[in-house]
Amino acid sequence: AYKFRGCIINPAIGNVTAPVSSNSNSTTNYTIGNYKTLDIMKIRTGAGVDFKQKKVKDLTADGKKNATSTSPNAYACYKKGTIFTATKILKDSKGNIWAKTPSGYICIKEGKTAYCKKI
């Protein structure tokens, strides 16, 4: 019989995130659908603070309309009150909850602090 001793993760792929389980008590309020930002939110290339922040030029047309800056080379942030569609919900290695949006990833909950609410 074999005993599982772990696995090897390629560091070149960055942080590994897992989809949020629908039966997890702490994440049942976070499902795909429409959300509203409660503050200015950075848009990242992946689910976690270790991923790079996107530039405005890398957003979708709608993402650019809701960005805090119109400068193409500025770092991308959604304005407070932006409504976006979460196409996937993920949890990072620290337990924070992230939403994949058409323009990138944003943190919707860190610890006990919610940055977005479902509408």
N, C-alpha and C positions, 0 to 999 in steps of 0.2 A: 504494500500500500504506500502511496505517496502522501507526503505531508506538505501542505501549502506553506511556503515560507516568504511570500511576497512576490512582487513583480518589478520589472525594470521599466521606467518611464523615460523616454527620450527627452532630454532637457531642451532640445531644439524646438519642440512643439509648444513650449511655454506651459503655463498653468493648466492643469486638467480640471475641468468642471464636470459635474454630473447633473443631469436633469433632476429637478425637484420631484420627489415622490409625492403622489397625490394622497398618500395615507400618512404623511408626516404632520403631526399636530401643529408644529410651528409654521408651516407653509401652506396650510389649506386655504388661506385667504388670497393666495397668489397663484393665479391661473392665467392662461393666455386670454387676451382680450384688450380692451381699451383702458388706459390709465391716464392720470393727470399728474404732472410734476408739482410738488409742493414747494420746490425751491429750484434754483438754477442747478442743472445737472450736467456733469461732464459726460461726453459720449466717447466710449473706448472701443478698441478693436476686439476685445474679448471680455469675458466675465471675470473681472478682478482688477484690483488697483495696480497690479504688476503689468497689465497690458497698456499699450500706448494710447494716449488720448488722440482722437481723430482730429483732422483739420476740417474747416468748413467746406473746402473744395471737395472733400471725400463723402459728403452727405448726399442723400437723395434731394430732389427738388423741394419736397415738403419739409425735409429736415433743415434745409437752408433757410426756408421761410421762418422756421421756429428757432433758429440759432440766435445767440446773443450778439453775434458779430456778422457783418456782411463781408468782411475781409477774407478772401479765399485761403490765406495762409494762417489765419488765426486758429487757435485751438477751439474745437467745437464744444458748445454747451447748449442744451435746450433751455429756453426761457422758463421762468416760473409760470405755471399754468398751461404749459404745453400738453396737448392731448396726443398720445401716441398709441400705437397698437403693439402689444407684446406678442411676438410670434412664438416665443419659447421662454420658459422660466428656468433659471439655473441657480444652483447654490455653489459658491466658491469654497475653497479649502478652509476658510475662516468662518463659514456658516452664513455669510451674507447672501442676500437674495438679489439676483440680477435678472433683467429683462433684455431679451434680444429684440431690438426694434429694426425697422427697415434701414435705418442709418447707422446702427451700431448698438453697443451694449451700455445700459445704464443701471446703476445700483438702485433698487427700489426699497431695500431695507438693509440696514446695518445695525446689528445688535437689536436694541429695542426701538431704534429710530427709523420711522418710515419716511421715505423721501417722495413717494408717489402713492396715490390711492386709486383703487379700481373704480371706474365709472360705468 
